[in-house]
């Protein structure tokens, strides 16, 4: 029987950097590792918005990435 072990999560912020020469949206991202396991979705979103406000480009999306090891 397989066993799942939860590992530290990451936070990925995606930014809209405007339009490229071909007229398509250009996106950029920043990833922050080792989120606290006890962090709620509201806490993560609050921090993401605070970081987003410090950036040059507009915050487009906030993604929480959960990692799980299976053995």
VOTI-139243 format. One line per 10 residues: for each residue x, y, z of N, C-alpha, C, O. Coordinates in Angstrom, 3 decimals, always signed. Layout:
BEGIN
X/Y/Z/X/Y/Z/X/Y/Z/X/Y/Z; ...
# end
This chain:
BEGIN
+0.837/-1.189/+0.000/+0.000/+0.000/+0.000/+0.880/+1.251/+0.000/+1.864/+1.322/+0.737; +0.530/+2.219/-0.814/+1.305/+3.457/-0.950/+1.128/+4.358/+0.267/+0.062/+4.403/+0.882; +2.193/+5.067/+0.593/+2.182/+6.031/+1.695/+2.458/+7.414/+1.135/+3.357/+7.598/+0.315; +1.670/+8.387/+1.589/+1.860/+9.779/+1.165/+2.476/+10.581/+2.292/+2.034/+10.494/+3.438; +3.497/+11.363/+1.968/+4.146/+12.243/+2.942/+4.093/+13.655/+2.377/+4.651/+13.926/+1.313; +3.419/+14.555/+3.094/+3.326/+15.947/+2.638/+4.634/+16.667/+2.895/+5.202/+16.586/+3.984; +5.101/+17.366/+1.883/+6.315/+18.170/+1.978/+5.935/+19.648/+1.983/+4.764/+19.992/+1.825; +6.908/+20.503/+2.162/+6.654/+21.944/+2.206/+6.010/+22.432/+0.906/+6.324/+21.941/-0.178; +5.120/+23.388/+1.030/+4.441/+23.977/-0.122/+5.211/+25.192/-0.619/+6.096/+25.709/+0.063; +4.858/+25.635/-1.822/+5.461/+26.834/-2.411/+4.359/+27.801/-2.835/+3.213/+27.405/-3.048
+4.719/+29.047/-2.949/+3.813/+30.089/-3.404/+4.354/+30.642/-4.709/+5.506/+31.073/-4.767; +3.539/+30.637/-5.758/+3.953/+31.165/-7.058/+3.077/+32.362/-7.390/+1.852/+32.250/-7.451; +3.710/+33.505/-7.604/+3.002/+34.720/-7.994/+3.242/+34.952/-9.479/+4.387/+34.962/-9.931; +2.175/+35.137/-10.231/+2.288/+35.389/-11.660/+1.928/+36.839/-11.930/+0.960/+37.368/-11.384; +2.732/+37.479/-12.789/+2.573/+38.893/-13.084/+2.326/+39.120/-14.567/+2.902/+38.440/-15.417; +1.467/+40.079/-14.865/+1.207/+40.484/-16.240/+2.208/+41.579/-16.587/+2.177/+42.666/-16.010; +3.099/+41.281/-17.538/+4.148/+42.230/-17.908/+3.792/+43.022/-19.163/+4.653/+43.697/-19.729; +2.531/+42.950/-19.606/+2.111/+43.707/-20.776/+2.070/+42.840/-22.018/+2.067/+41.612/-21.939; +2.038/+43.499/-23.165/+1.972/+42.801/-24.439/+3.349/+42.731/-25.086/+4.122/+43.689/-25.052; +3.638/+41.576/-25.676/+4.890/+41.382/-26.396/+4.772/+41.907/-27.816/+3.717/+42.414/-28.199
+5.828/+41.797/-28.600/+5.828/+42.305/-29.977/+4.801/+41.619/-30.875/+4.374/+42.188/-31.879; +4.402/+40.389/-30.513/+3.422/+39.679/-31.320/+1.978/+39.949/-30.862/+1.037/+39.374/-31.410; +1.806/+40.809/-29.876/+0.476/+41.166/-29.385/-0.064/+40.240/-28.311/-1.190/+40.430/-27.850; +0.710/+39.240/-27.897/+0.285/+38.316/-26.859/+0.791/+38.786/-25.502/+1.825/+39.446/-25.398; +0.033/+38.429/-24.462/+0.409/+38.809/-23.101/+1.720/+38.146/-22.695/+1.951/+36.972/-22.984; +2.570/+38.910/-22.027/+3.835/+38.397/-21.502/+3.660/+38.247/-19.997/+3.303/+39.197/-19.301; +3.917/+37.037/-19.507/+3.744/+36.761/-18.088/+5.109/+36.494/-17.456/+6.023/+35.987/-18.106; +5.225/+36.842/-16.197/+6.423/+36.543/-15.422/+5.992/+35.939/-14.099/+4.825/+36.051/-13.723; +6.901/+35.308/-13.393/+6.522/+34.714/-12.114/+7.670/+34.774/-11.119/+8.840/+34.894/-11.480; +7.285/+34.686/-9.848/+8.241/+34.594/-8.739/+7.727/+33.488/-7.832/+6.531/+33.411/-7.553
+8.630/+32.632/-7.374/+8.245/+31.513/-6.523/+8.931/+31.625/-5.172/+10.124/+31.918/-5.091; +8.167/+31.390/-4.116/+8.665/+31.421/-2.745/+8.442/+30.036/-2.139/+7.322/+29.523/-2.150; +9.497/+29.438/-1.617/+9.434/+28.073/-1.108/+9.210/+28.031/+0.399/+9.319/+29.041/+1.095; +8.894/+26.839/+0.876/+8.797/+26.523/+2.305/+7.727/+27.322/+3.045/+8.010/+27.952/+4.065; +6.503/+27.294/+2.531/+5.393/+27.920/+3.248/+5.142/+27.162/+4.548/+5.310/+25.943/+4.602; +4.746/+27.872/+5.580/+4.390/+27.225/+6.831/+3.165/+26.340/+6.615/+2.218/+26.748/+5.943; +3.177/+25.151/+7.169/+2.049/+24.234/+7.018/+0.782/+24.789/+7.658/-0.325/+24.469/+7.223; +0.935/+25.612/+8.678/-0.219/+26.142/+9.403/-0.833/+27.374/+8.730/-1.828/+27.906/+9.222; -0.261/+27.832/+7.620/-0.770/+29.023/+6.938/-2.114/+28.742/+6.287/-2.276/+27.750/+5.577; -3.070/+29.615/+6.532/-4.388/+29.475/+5.908/-4.361/+30.126/+4.525/-3.449/+30.886/+4.199
-5.363/+29.816/+3.731/-5.475/+30.408/+2.395/-5.579/+31.927/+2.498/-5.021/+32.640/+1.664; -6.284/+32.426/+3.504/-6.416/+33.873/+3.694/-5.066/+34.512/+4.013/-4.744/+35.586/+3.505; -4.280/+33.845/+4.858/-2.946/+34.360/+5.199/-2.055/+34.419/+3.967/-1.357/+35.407/+3.742; -2.083/+33.356/+3.173/-1.248/+33.283/+1.974/-1.646/+34.368/+0.982/-0.785/+35.029/+0.401; -2.947/+34.553/+0.788/-3.419/+35.578/-0.144/-3.048/+36.979/+0.338/-2.696/+37.837/-0.472; -3.124/+37.216/+1.629/-2.755/+38.527/+2.187/-1.278/+38.837/+1.928/-0.931/+39.951/+1.534; -0.420/+37.847/+2.150/+1.014/+38.031/+1.904/+1.273/+38.205/+0.411/+2.073/+39.052/+0.016; +0.604/+37.412/-0.420/+0.781/+37.510/-1.874/+0.401/+38.901/-2.369/+1.115/+39.480/-3.188; -0.702/+39.436/-1.889/-1.120/+40.783/-2.296/-0.142/+41.848/-1.807/+0.119/+42.822/-2.514; +0.397/+41.669/-0.606/+1.381/+42.631/-0.087/+2.647/+42.612/-0.947/+3.188/+43.667/-1.277
+3.117/+41.422/-1.309/+4.291/+41.316/-2.178/+3.972/+41.881/-3.553/+4.790/+42.586/-4.145; +2.776/+41.572/-4.063/+2.356/+42.068/-5.369/+2.333/+43.585/-5.440/+2.655/+44.164/-6.478; +1.955/+44.229/-4.347/+1.914/+45.695/-4.307/+3.303/+46.322/-4.382/+3.436/+47.495/-4.730; +4.324/+45.557/-4.061/+5.691/+46.068/-4.101/+6.354/+45.883/-5.469/+7.468/+46.357/-5.694; +5.669/+45.196/-6.371/+6.247/+44.866/-7.674/+5.921/+45.918/-8.729/+4.973/+46.689/-8.587; +6.709/+45.933/-9.768/+6.517/+46.863/-10.878/+5.292/+46.484/-11.710/+4.550/+47.358/-12.159; +5.080/+45.178/-11.916/+3.997/+44.699/-12.763/+2.795/+44.271/-11.925/+2.922/+43.994/-10.732; +1.622/+44.221/-12.570/+0.381/+43.860/-11.879/+0.337/+42.363/-11.569/+0.708/+41.530/-12.396; -0.125/+42.041/-10.357/-0.291/+40.652/-9.948/-1.461/+40.052/-10.720/-2.565/+40.594/-10.695; -1.224/+38.941/-11.403/-2.233/+38.308/-12.242/-2.864/+37.104/-11.547/-4.079/+36.916/-11.614
-2.042/+36.282/-10.877/-2.560/+35.062/-10.270/-1.690/+34.655/-9.090/-0.491/+34.928/-9.063; -2.310/+33.999/-8.118/-1.620/+33.476/-6.945/-1.857/+31.971/-6.931/-3.002/+31.519/-6.936; -0.766/+31.191/-6.914/-0.876/+29.735/-6.962/-0.130/+29.135/-5.780/+1.034/+29.458/-5.543; -0.809/+28.257/-5.036/-0.142/+27.499/-3.970/+0.143/+26.112/-4.534/-0.757/+25.431/-5.025; +1.404/+25.706/-4.455/+1.827/+24.419/-4.993/+2.147/+23.503/-3.815/+3.055/+23.772/-3.030; +1.379/+22.412/-3.708/+1.591/+21.433/-2.635/+2.390/+20.254/-3.186/+2.081/+19.741/-4.262; +3.412/+19.828/-2.454/+4.255/+18.716/-2.853/+3.994/+17.536/-1.935/+3.924/+17.693/-0.716; +3.852/+16.363/-2.514/+3.634/+15.140/-1.760/+4.562/+14.053/-2.288/+4.643/+13.830/-3.496; +5.265/+13.374/-1.375/+6.090/+12.226/-1.757/+5.253/+10.972/-1.588/+4.515/+10.828/-0.614; +5.376/+10.079/-2.536/+4.643/+8.807/-2.464/+5.659/+7.681/-2.455/+6.560/+7.637/-3.292
+5.509/+6.769/-1.501/+6.415/+5.619/-1.440/+5.640/+4.355/-1.164/+6.228/+3.277/-1.076
# end
